[in-house]
Each structure stands twice: as C-alpha cells, then as structure tokens.
Amino acid sequence: MTVLEKPPMTLLDQIGGQDSVDAAVDAFYVRVLADDRINGFFKINMDVQAAKQKRFLGKVLAGTAKDPDGYMRAAHKKLVEEDGLNDGHFDAVAEHLQAALESLGVEGDVLNQIMTAIGGLRKPMLNQ
C-alpha cells in the first residue's frame, strides 16, 4: 500500500464507527431485556454489561479483537454449564442484534457480513 492509498474500510467504518456500535448496543439491550426467552440471563449491572459489549463489538467489527472465541467461551461458561444457555438463546440474541442494526439503517451486504461474524461466535459462546 502506498502513502496515497486508503486502507480498506472495516465493518466498523462501514456502519459509521463506534458511535453507531454504541447506538446499536443500546437498542439491542432494550430488545433483549424485553424478551422473556433470554432476559433471565441478564441479572447483572447492565451499564457495565453494555460498556463491555460496546467495546467487544467495536473490536470485532474493526477486526482488532484479540481471541474473541476465548473471550466468548470464558464469558459464557457459567451460563452454559449452570443456566442452560443454548442455541435457541443464541438465535434470540442474534435476532435482536440484527433488528437493532436494521433499525439504525444497517442493511444489505454489510448487515450480512456482521451477522456472519456474529454467527461465527456461536460455538465458542456455547462452549461447543
């Protein structure tokens, strides 16, 4: 790459940067906490949780996350082993993330790429 060439745009760039991630995560958690299929997993400080999610998702979309699989395994291990976190719960979470992104105007190929990246976290999240 020469000095005049721009680096390729990341998914984070394509959705408008960290501010867009922050808005998506806020919209996402409104949906998640209203969903009786999954809200029982969120008996935690939601301000802390949202801040963690914003950082993590921003890094995933920027392509700078270090060992996202290991992070997801560690973060969800107890939920899988003790609380029964499963594929149906993952699907509900993904559904709400997609709806939150769509509500902010993310669509088409960018949305598909994001959801594919999130789908790739299914097995680590469920400790499979």
CORKAPE-V230053 format. One record per run of one state. SS is the DSSP state (@ for helix, = for strand, . for the rest). FROM is the first residue (numbers start at 1). LEN is the number of residues. If there is no record, write none. Layout:
<<SS | FROM | LEN> <SS | FROM | LEN>>
This chain:
<<. | 1 | 10> <@ | 11 | 5> <. | 16 | 2> <@ | 18 | 16> <. | 34 | 5> <@ | 39 | 3> <. | 42 | 4> <@ | 46 | 17> <. | 63 | 5> <@ | 68 | 16> <. | 84 | 3> <@ | 87 | 17> <. | 104 | 4> <@ | 108 | 12> <. | 120 | 2> <@ | 122 | 4> <. | 126 | 3>>
